[in-house]
Amino acid sequence: KIQNINDYELCIITSGKEIKAEFRFIICNKQVIASSQYTWDDRKDVRIDVHPKALELAEKVAQDKWQLDIVYVVDICLDSFFNPYVLEFNSFSSAGLYNCDRDEIVKHITKTSLLEAEGDL
């Protein structure tokens, strides 16, 4: 857990790590609703399956007290030892979806939008 980070920080930089793979996760209302791998061994490798350690970390991010927004994107990477790290957060509206399940995204965002419009969120 990162210590001494203020809510107004725009960027946090840590020590460099060799990146083995990168994954995109769409989070909606504190739940991972879609995911996609997008690189492996420094090559574009877009596929629907994701490494279980990356998914586990994404689910922890989704359940954390702090949330970027109701819907957002988190990219998770694995280092050469397959340890997962948060690579970056992105707004949903400006992020590519790679091979994320678009039907699931629409279903969950529609449901969440209706809950928010009705004041239930």
N, C-alpha and C positions, 0 to 999 in steps of 0.2 A: 504494500500500500504506500502510495506517495504521500509524504508529509509536507506541511508548510506550503500548500498550494492555495492561492486565493481564488475566490469565485470569478474575479475579473481577468485572470490569466488567459491570454489568447493562444499561447503556444508553450508547450513544455518539451524540452529536449533532454534526452538521456544519452548515455554512452552508446557508441555504435555497436551493432551486432550484425553478424552475417545472417541474411534472410534466406531461408530454405523455400518457404511458400507463403502465399498471401491469399486471404479469404475475405469476402464481403458478407456482412450480415445486416439484414433489415430488421430493425426493432420497432415494434408498434405496441404502445400501451404496456410496456414492461415485459414484452414477450418477443423472442426471436421468431419471425414469421416466414423468413426466406433466407437462403444462403447460396453462395457460389464460390468455388475456388477460381482465382484468376491468374495466378502465376505459380510456377514450380521450377526450381533450379534456374532462376533468372530468365525463364522463357514464359511467354504467354501460354497459359494452359487453362482454358475456361471450361469448367465442368460443374455439374450439379452437386457432386459429392464433396464433402468437406471433412477434414481431419477431425476426429473426436475431441482432441485437446483444444482445437480452435473453437469448436462448438461449445465446449464446456466453459471456456472463458467468456464467450459471447453471452451465454446464458447468465453468467455471474454479473456481467455488465448490465444486462437487461433487468436484473432483479435489484440492482444497487439503489440506494436511497436517492442518489443524485442521478438525474436524467437530463440529457441534452434537450430533449423535446418529447412530444408525444410519439412522433415518428421520426426516426433518424437512422443513419448508417454508421456502423462501426466496422473498421477493417482490422483484422487480427492477422498477425504473422507468426510463423514458427521459425525459431532459430535452427542452426544446424544440429542441435541436440533434441529438436522437436519440442522445445519449451515455447508456450504461447505468450504473446505480448500484444497489447493494444498498439496498433500502428497509428491509427488516426480515427477521428470522428468526422462525419460529413452530414450536411443537411440532406434530407431525402430528396428534396426538389431539384438538387443539382448533381446528384450522384448517378453514375452508370449502374445498371442492374446486372450486367454480365449474364449469367445463366440462372438468376434467381427466378423462382416460380411467380410469374406475373399474376396468375389467377389468385394465388394465395394472398399476394400483396393487395390486390384490389378488394378482395373479400374482407380482409382484416382492417384495412384503412377505411373502407366504407362503414363497417360496423362501429369503429372507433369514432369516426366523424359524426355519426348519428348520436352516439352516446354523449359526445362533447356538446353538440348542438342542443341536446335535451337537458344539459346541465348535470349529467350523471358522471362526469369526469372532473 
